[in-house]
Amino acid sequence: MGTMQLDGELIPRRGRRKLPDDEVCASTRKMRMLRSLACGNKYEKLARAQGATVIAGVDEVGRGALFGPVVAAAVILPPDTRIRGLRDSKQLLREDRERLEAVVRTRAIAIAIEEVDAETIDRVNIYQASRMAMTAAVMRLDPQPDHLLIDALRLDVTHAQTKIVYGDSLSISIAAASVVAKVYRDARMRELDAQYPGYGLASHKGYATPEHREALKNHGPCVLHRKSFTPVIQADLPWDELSGDLAVTEDESVCPIDSSV
């Protein structure tokens, strides 16, 4: 599968095989497309051809969650590293993800992980919080990279960088960062599940599953929920009081007759 360049972004070309759009949902179509992408060293080789010597892959996880921090990882792998089965962490089973994360830690030259908490996310918004986490992870790397491969974002740093759409499914360095960040955040959610029981954090990791939404409805949000996210806002509204304020009498619910007619 080739790529096309648009305004400085590298975007994978989709395969010619047409998916049965009328039979599957959008998320399934996207997952099929992602699975068709080849995760390898192509973008690392392109960066080296431009003079880069130390390349870091950067990615974040937890951007869409309702609870807890967004977590970013930056990973520097040796040149021409190959790790069989490594790809976007969301496409991997937990046991495969944890096995591959252990391999990445064994092979990597450097790894850095940073998280930005829910309070900051609410203050600056999730997009900026994700960039903050990714930037902090990059700056903690030792040695410092001279080129960044980033999944769909650009950072305000002096490093040369390449923004790759679906980068965690195309670049081994970004996939490594995705797996490291995901394993770290999932472990944090299991720890926090013991501190904040009743929400099911160990199973859904803070995402907006039906189980989590029901728990929010029953218990309300806790201190680590993202108060700026709509499902959390809705769960925190005083619905009983609102229903009383919004109640109308039988007479008020009937449209008045215009006597001027």
Secondary structure, 3 states (H helix, E strand, C coil): CCEEEECCEEEECCCCCCCCCCCCCHHHHHHHHHHCCCCECHHHHHHHHCCCCCEEEEEEECCCCCECCEEEEEEECCCCCCCCCCCCHHHCCHHHHHHHHHHHHHHCCEEEEEEECHHHHHHHCHHHHHHHHHHHHHHHCCCCCCEEEEECCCCCCCCEEEEECCHHHCEHHHHHHHHHHHHHHHHHHHHHHHHCCCCCHHHHCCCCCHHHHHHHHHHCCCCCECCCCHHHHHHHCCHHHHHHHHCCCCCCCCCCCCCCC
